[in-house]
């Protein structure tokens, strides 16, 4: 009886184990690179691909390729990041798709481009 109860919980335990082992900052599989604004680029990496049974998981980085590369965060297929620049500032919003016409802002970030270049931070 004990082995039957354990075998029913095995898929759940395996799922918990796998989720804990995902490196959300992984840069192994570059998915895309897009220009955000003058000499700033968004690099999007595939962190986890669940195939037909699970959503994709991506990590985003912001870089100028010379002075910095910073980790912005992760998102799945129902979320994304929006980047916009104004003067020396870059604004980043993480949003979730509620339906085709509505999205919900989950997080907002603001960086000084000149400060990022001075910090020389590579993540």
N, C-alpha and C positions, 0 to 999 in steps of 0.2 A: 504494500500500500504506500510506503514511503517513497519508493522509486517512481510510482505513477504520479504522485503529487509534485515531485521534483521535476519530472520530465515536462509537465505542463507549464512550469515556470521557467524552463530553460530558454525559450525564445526571448522572454522578457529580460532575463539576466544577460543574455548575449547582447541585446539591444543597448542596455545600460552600459555594458562594458565598451562597446564600439563607440558610443557617443562620447564617452569620457576620454577616448584615445584620439579624437580628431584634433589635429593641430590647426586651429582657426587662423593662425598667422602664416600658414604654409605658402611658400612661393615656388613650389615644384612645377605646377602646371599653369602656365600663363594662358588665360582664356582670351583676353583682348587688351589693347592699349588704345586709349582715345585722348585726343588733345582737349584739355579743359579750357585753357586760355593761353596767352603768349608764353610759350616754352614751359608749360605745366601739363603734366600728363597723369591720367588715371590708369593704373594698371589693375586689372581684374584677374584674379587667380581662382581656379576651381580647387576648392578645399576638399569637398566630398561630393561624390556622385553616387546617388542611391539607386540609379537605374530606374526601372519602371515602378519600384516600390517606395521610393522616397524622393523628396525634393533635392535639387542641387543646392550646394552651399558654396558661397563665393567669399573671398576676402578682397578688400579694396585698399590700394596704396596710392598716395599722391607723391609725385616725384618731378624733379627737373633734370634728372640723370647726372647732375654734376655736384650739387650742394646738399641735397637731402632726399630721403625717401621715408615717408611716414605711413604708418598703419592707420587706416581710417576706421575699419570695422568689417564685420561680416554681414551677409544678407543671403536670403534664399530666393527662390523664384517668385515669391509674392511680395518681396521688398526690393528696394534699390536705393542708390544714392544719387542726388542731384548736385552738381557743382556749378557755381557761378562766381565770376570775378568782378570786382569793382575797385579800381585803383590798386592799392597795395594789399587789398583784402581778398581772401577767398572764402566763400560761404558754401557750406556743405549741409545738405539736409538728407536724413535717412527717412524714407517714407514707406508705407505699406499700402498696397492696393486693396481697397475695400470692394470696389466693383469697377466696371469699365470707365465710369465718369468721376469717381471719388477716390481720393487717397488721403491717408492720415499721416501727418508728420510725427515721427517717433523721436527724432533727435536733431538738434541743430548744432553745428560747429562753425567757428570763425577763426581763421588764422591770418597773421600778417605774413605776407610772402617774403618781405625783407628779413623778418625775424627767423623764418624757417631757413633761409639761405645762410644766415649768420651762425645758426646752431649746428649746422653740418651733422644732422642726426640721420643715421641710416638704420632703419629697422628691417 
